[in-house]
Amino acid sequence: MKEPSPKSLERMRTFVRKYNEKTGTTTHPKAEVTDSVVHGLASHLDELGKPLCPCNFYPDKKTEATSRRWICACDEMKRWKYCHCLLFVRADGLPITEYLPADHEGRQIYGLVTDPTPDKGRESRDLPPSSPPEGEGAEGGH
């Protein structure tokens, strides 16, 4: 992935800081995890005009960027407060899985991880689940 512009890096760092405040989450305790994801988001912002999640494989990133689903903060974060990139997590570095469906891969991998700030975040919690693209399961392409 190409090195992002300083402007996009700053834009993504500001977004992450504000979204942490809004959702009651924190960035991963290992700075290299956060830096890697922020760099990926900023690179996609430069390349595609949108901060497409860098933790997925996309057959066609430009097409994927036209969908809302994997634009940070992704649909999973907005609905379930779950970040598979580990960018938005609890202070111990674990992703919140409390609101995920029981069969979601995040719940299967991490078990039940409770939300320490249930009064924050989940702005899309009341929306019906979106249908996954043809040929994909509920978890998408991660």
ABEGO torsion letter per residue (X at the ends): XBBBBAAAAAAAAAAAAAAAAAAGBBBBABAAAAAAAAAAAAAAAAAAGBBBBAABBBABAAAAAABAAABOBBAAAAAAGBBAAGABBBAAGBBBAAABBAABAAAAAAEBBBBABAABEGAAAABBBBBBBBGBBAAEAX
